[in-house]
Amino acid sequence: MLCQEVSAETFVVDPAQSSITLSGSVANNPIQEQSAGSLTSMFDGTLELTVGTSTVSFPGSSQLLVRTNGSWEPGPAGVAGSAPADFGAKASNPFLGSAKAALRNLRLDITSPDVQLSGGSFAAGGLVFKFIAVQTPTPPSAFDYAVTSVFGNFNDTYVLNGLATNQIVTQATLTTVGGDKVLTIPLDIRYPLTLLNPNDTLLVIKGAIVAKSSSGPGLVIGGISAGTPGQVSLTWVSDPNQHFQVLGTTNLQNWGVAAPDVTSTTTNYSWSTPTTGGSGFFQLGKP
């Protein structure tokens, strides 16, 4: 049985240090500002990070929210007028016409497998950013656009969903500053989409996320033991009344649910299973 002590921690994003810019293209034409500052914003929210002795991973359930930075054209659904938005962009072509776009209600999650942590640094390239699906009445992440061209006028909303991989080559860092853990992730996120023709629009978000954790780990795994004959036990500490799921495998490729819901009214959690006589690996997460 293999186990390393890991902690699941929540980091709070520092908006003042998490500035981002939007670039790319709309209908194959370079994105420009609608007005000064319309392509610059910042992140709010929280990051969920699992930290091991020599690895880190993002299990999901992070909430990255882009702040509204002004009122931009077009309005929701591409209608005439302006409305609050996170970014305001425009593009033009003397032969084809012009386009305006407003990005609204941007919400992102981050996921990753285990990434090697060495000297307080880990690879930021390859982290996967996912637009968070929301339920009515919360509006979805949206790209509202209006195009004026020799082929006609088009306006609509493109609901942003799916995945975009961070393509940055700079390392992310996890350090301790004045008693706080500080997580810094440089960004080069690229998200293609289709407006008039396949993949004719590219959204590029660059900048950095800086988040801090000062509350200590919300989950600490003590280890896996075989103290009772014929039994393997997993113990951990977390806040009371949490719900956890245990996954198991014998080959590190095909994982199955070993325990769908483990909870406790105290800070001490445990789970046991009979041994099978072979190698076994276990993973703890949220249902």
N, C-alpha and C positions, 0 to 999 in steps of 0.2 A: 504494500500500500504506500502511495506517495502523497505527501502533503506538505505545503509550505504555509506559514502563518500569513494570512491576508486580512486586510481591513477594507470595508466598504465605506467610502467617505463622500460627503456632500460638500461641494465647493460653491461658494456664492460669487457670481461674476461681478467684477468691479467695472461699471460702465465707463468711468473716467479713464481707464487704461485699456478699454476694449473697443477702440475705434476701428471702423471698417469702411471700405470704399467699394462702390460698384463700378464695374467697367464691362466691356464686352461689345456686343452688337445687337441691333434690332433690325430684322429683315435684311441681314447682311450688310448693314451700315453701322459704322462705329457709334457707340453710345456717347452722348454729350450731356452736360448739365442743362436742365431746364432753367435753372438760376443758380447763383453761387451757393454751394453747399448742398445741392439737391442729391448728390451722389455720395454723400458722407453721412454715416450714422454710427450707432454703437450698440453693443449687445448688453442685455440684461439677463437675469435668470440664474439657473443652477446647473452644475455639472455633477453627474454621478460617476465616481471613479473607484475601481477596485485596485488596491495597492498590495502587491506581494513583496517578498524579499528581493526579487530580481526582475519582477514584471509589473506592468500596469495593464489595465483593460478598461474599456468603457462598456458596461453591460446594457446600456439603454436607460430610458426614463430621465435623461437630461432634458432640460427645458431652456433652450436658447431663444430669446425674444429680441427681435430687432426693434429699436425705438423709432417711433414716428418722428420725422425730422422737419415736417412742414406740410403745406397743402399743395398738391401737384395735380396736373392734368394727365389723363382724363379722370373723370369720376369713376365710381364703381361700375363695373360692367362695360367700361369704355364710353360712358355717356359724356356729353359735352359738359364742360365745367371742371372744377377742381374739388378735391377733398383731401383730408389728412392721409398721409402715406409715409412709408418708411424710406422710400427713394423716389425721385422724379427724374426720368430720363427722356431724351429726345434723340432723333436721328434723322438725317435728311440726305437726299440724293437728287441732284438737279435734273436727272432724267426720269426718275420714278416718282418722286414726291417726298413726303415727310411722315414721320411717326412720332407719337408721344406715348410714354408708358409710365405707369405708377405701380410700384410694388407695395402691397399692403398686407398687414397681419402676418409677417414672416415669423415662423416658429420652426426650430430645428432640434433634432435629437442627434447624439453622437453614439456610434457603436464601434467596437473593434474586438478582435481576438486579443490574447495575451501578447504584449509588446515588450521586448527586452528593455529593462531599466538599468542604466549603468552610469554611475557618477552623477546622478540626478538628471540625466537626459534620456529621452526616448524618441523614436522616429515619429514625427507628426504626419508625414506622408503616408497615405493609406487609411487614415481615419475616415470613417464613412459618416457623412452627414445626411440626415433623412428629414424631409419635411413632415411635420407631425400632422396626422389626420385628426380633425376636430369634429365635434358633433354640434348640430344646430342647437342654440342660436349663435354659437361662436363662429365667426366667419373664417373660412379657410385661408391659407397663404395664397395670395393671388397676384397675378400679373395682368393688370388692366391696361388695354392698349387701344389706340385709335390711329388708323393709317389712312392717309390721303395720297392717292396715286393716280396715274393716268389710266389705270385699270379699274378704278373705282375706289370707293371709301369703305373701310372695314373697321369695325370696333367690336370688342368682345372682352371676355375674361378668360384667362388661362389659369386654371387651378394648379398650383405647384404641388407635385407629389413625387414620390420616388427618391432615388439616391444620388448623391454627388460625392466623389472621393476627393479628399484633400491632396493636392499635387505638390505641396511645398517640399523643398529639400532641406530646409532649416529644421534643426531638432527642437522638439518641445522640451520644457524643463519642469521639474518638480523639486522645489527648494524649500527651505525653512528660513523665514525672515522675521525676527522679533517674536518668535513663538507661534507665528502663523505659517501654515503650509501654503505655498504659492504655486499655482499651476499656470504655466504660460504656453499657449498653443499658437504658433504662427499659422496663417491661413492663406491658401490659394485654392479656393473652391470653385469648380467650373461645372455649370449646369446648362446643358443644351436643351432647347425646346423648339417646337415648330409653330410658327404663326401662319405664314402664307405658303411656305415651301418647307420640305423636310429639313430640320436642324438649321433653319435660317437665323436663329436667334441664340445667343450665348450670354449667360449671366456669369460674371466672374466676381467673386467676393474675396477681397484681400484685406489683410490687417492682422489682428491678433486677438485672442481671448486671454484675459488675465483674471483668475479666480482665486479666492482664498478660503481656507478652512481653518477655523480656530477652535472648533468645538470638540476636536478629537474624533477618533473613529466611531462610526455608528454601528459597526459590526466587526468583531474580532474573532477569527477562527482559532481555537486553541489547538486542534489537531485531530488526527484519526488514530484511534488506539484499538488494540485487540486484547484488552485486559480480561474480559470475560471469555472463557473458552467457547469457541464456536460463534462468537459475536464480534462485529466490527462497530465501533461507536464513533460518532462525529459530535464534537461539542463546540459551542460558540457562544458569544456574548453579544447582545444587542438590546435595543429599547424594548420594553414589554409590548405584548400584543401585536408583534409583527408576524408576517406570514412568509415562510420560506419554502423553497422547492429543492429537493436533492435529486441530481442526475447522476447516473452511473454508467460505466463502460468497462469493458475488458481489453479494448484495443485502441482507445483514444480516437476512434473514428465514428463509431456508431453509439450515440448516447441515448439512453432511455430514462424515463422518469422512475426513480427509485422510491420517492416519497412526494406526493403532489402538494401537500400542505402541512408544514410543521409550524406550530405556534406555541407560545408560552405566555403566561401572565406575569412572569418575572423576567429578569435580564439574562437568565441562564437558559440555553436551549441545548437539546441533545436529540440524537436520532441513532438508532441501532438497526443492524440487519445481520442475519446469519451469514457466516463465511461460506464461500463456495469451493474453496480449495485451490483456486487459481489467483492470478493477478486481478486487481480491481482498482479503479480510479473513480473518484467522486468529485462532484462540482456542486457548489451551493449558490443559489440565486433566488430571485423573486418569481412567483408564479406568473 
